[in-house]
């Protein structure tokens, strides 16, 4: 459960639209900027220098029981007594998401955002549509709960490498289940499918190491 996001109204500025500014209390992100509040949904502008993981945390916290986000925003927009806060809309690096109480979890918000970014990246690299479908519909398998936690920590720090390792692992899982190939062949074929133009030796090496530690098949597939 995310920490409750506590804010207070700190004035407006005009950039074509009237933006309401809110200062935060005890948060990695010092302020939230709200462009509009319509039909219960607040449109929030991410800070230019904020990280998606920190932003996801503060957005999830707006729906926590002790958060005053909804009350402060409705007051700043002079809403009537019948108004209700139901969601937050934001655009982060070209990806627009709507968060409600049902999906107000920092990991879920990040996963939704990251999945769209990944899909766009794969298409731009010319990855085959069937390969993209397999990656998007396959769940990465971890050794255990501790390995899953370690993976999430790593992904927050090294998102690009984690994404590469994740799609590589997912496509290898597909080949393990559908092809009679050696583990070494599976790793080579999968790498060529998910990154047709190739990748740096550093990124590949880092991916191997994190998969050794976290992925269900990590030890065996890289020792064969």
N, C-alpha and C positions, 0 to 999 in steps of 0.2 A: 504494500500500500504506500503510495507516494505521500510525502509530507504535505500538509495543507498549505496551499498558497495564500498568503495574507498580503493584501495590497491596500494602498490608500491613494485617493485621487490627487494628482499633482499638476493640474492645469491642462491647457490645450496648446496645440500649435497648428498653423494653417499651411498645408502643403498642397493646396487644391481641394483636399478634403479637410475637415476639422478633426484632428486626431486627439483623442483623450489619452493623456499620459498617466500611468499609475506606477508609483514606487512600490517595490516589493520589500518584504521583511525577511531577513535571514535566508536569502536565496542566492544561488550562483549567478542568476540573472537579476540585475539591479532594477530593471523597469520593464513594464509591458505597455505596448501602444495599441490602443483599440480604435479601429477605423469606423466601425459601425455596430449597431445592435438592432437587429431586425428579426421578428418572429422568434425571439428567444435565443438567437444565435449571435454571439459576439465574434466579429472578424478581428483577429489579432495579427499585428505585423511583427515578425521576428526581428530581434536586434541584428544588425549587420555582422557583429563579431561573435554571436553566440553559436554554440555547438548544438547539433540536433539532439544529442542525448540529454544535455542540460535543459533544452527547450521542452523536450518531451516530458521531463520530470515536472517542470513548473506547470505545464498545461494539465497533466494528470492531476496535480495537486489542486487545481481550480475546482475539481469535483469532489474533493475530500470533504468529510462531514464538517470539519471546523473551518473550512475556507470561507472567506467573505467576498470572494471574487464576484459572484453574481450580484450580491447586494450593492457593492461599490460601483459596478458598471451600470446597473440600472439607475442608481442615484445620479451618476454623472451624466447619463443621457435623459434625465428627467422623465423616466418612464412612469406610467400610471400604476396604481396599486394592483391591477390585474396582470401585470407583466410577470413573466417567469423566465428564468435562465435555464436553457436546455442544452446548449452546445457551444463549441468554439470552432471557428473555421480559420485556417491559416494556410499560407503558401510558403513552403520552405524549399529554396533552390529549384523552383519551378514545379514542385509537387504540391497540389492542394488536397488537404484532408479536412474532414469534419469529425470532431471528437465529441462524444456524448458520454453520459454516465456509464453506459453499457460497455464502452471500449476505452474508458479513461484509465489506462494502465501504461506506464512509461515504456515498457518493453513492447506492448502491442502497438503503440503509436510509432515507435521506431521501426518495428517490423513492417508495418503498413507502408511507411515512407520509403524504407530501404528496398522493399519488393518492387515498387514502381521505379525507383532509380535504377535498380538492377536490370529490370526488363528493358528499359530504355537503352542502357549501356550495351546489353547483349545484342539488341537489334542494330545499334549503330556499328557494332563490330562485325556484323554479317553472320552471326551465329544462326545456324539452321533453326527454323521455327519449331520443328519437332524436338530438338534439343532444348530449346527454351521452355516448351511445354513440360518436358520431363523435369527440368530443374524447378519450375514453378509449382509442380504438383507432387514433388518428392520431399519428404521430411527428413532432414539430416538426423542420423542416428548417433547417439553419444554412448560412451562407455558406461557412464553412470551419472547420477545427479551432480556429483562434484565436478566431473568433466564438463557438464553442461554449464555450470556456474563459472568455471574457468574460461570457457569459450566466450561467454557473454562479457566477462571482464576484458578479455583480449580484444573482442570486437569493438568495444568502446574506444580503445586506444589505437587500434590498427584496422580501421574499417575496410579499407581497400583490400588488404591482404586477407582479412577474414572473409570478405565476399568471394574472392577468388577461390579460397580454400573450400568454402561452403558449396559453391556450384560444382567444383571438381569432385568433392565427396559425394554429392547427390548423383552426379552422372556415373561415378564409379559404382554406387549402390545399384543403379539401374543395370549396368553391365554385369555385375556380380550375379544378379538374379536372372538375366536373360541370355548370357553368352557363356560358352565353355572356353574360357581364356585364362591364361596364367595371371596372377595378380600384377606382375610387372607389365604385361601387355595391356591389362585393363587401365592401369594408371597412365600409360603413354597415350592410349587411344582417347581416354576421357579428357586428358589435358588438351589434346589437339582439337577436340570437338567444342570445348567450352571457351577456348581462346585461340581462334583460327590464326590470328596474326602473331601468336607467341607472346611470351611475357618475360620479364627480366629474371635472371638467375637468382637474384636476391629475393624477389617476391616468391618465386617457386620454392626456394629453400626454406623461407619462413613458413610457407603454407605446409610443406612436408612436416616441419617440426611441430606446428600447432595441431596438425591432424594426428601425429604420433601420440600426442598427449591426450587428445579429447575424443577423436572419432572412434566409433565402435570397431572398425576394421584397421585402425591406424597402424598398429604395430606390425601385423602380419603382411599387409599389402606393401609396405615399404622395406621389408626385410627379405622378400622373395627375389 
